[in-house]
């Protein structure tokens, strides 16, 4: 089969869109997690965060495999990640946790430091490692705790601080 230039352009446009569709799947799952949380379906909210992680893992691999990395994709991925692994887990934690100053501090710090970590990575990307705990690696333990209706403000704060710490985490 011979591709004409118009077909190649269409193929390349479709190829560029595929990773972003996975990123939007990540974002959609984050929004659905928040929605389920607000409706009282905490286990389902937790599961949506885990499904977000699958989309997040695949979007970058697909982009690299198709050789269609883009600045738009990088920014969209960060926006999706802050919702799916920053805001959604923080809300799940807040829903389960007993009200206290420490709970409020953890609830505020987690998405704020997650956003800072993502912005820092976008400004100064690293090769072969992450500087600080990646936000999915911090959000997934909170989602797991939420699945079992367990909350711990100290664990949430420690995970938040690890996201902006200078530790190096090898990329998968």
Buried (B, 14 or more C-beta within 10 A) or exposed (E): EEEEEEEEEEEEEEBBEBBBEBBBBBBBBBBBBBBBBEEEBBEBBBBBBBBBBEBBBBBBEBBEEBEBEEEEBBEBBBBBBBBBBBBBBBBBBBBBBEEEEBBEBBBEBBBBBBBBBBEBBEEEEEEEEBBBBBBBBBBBBBBBBBBEEEBBBEBBBBBBBBBBBEEEBEEE
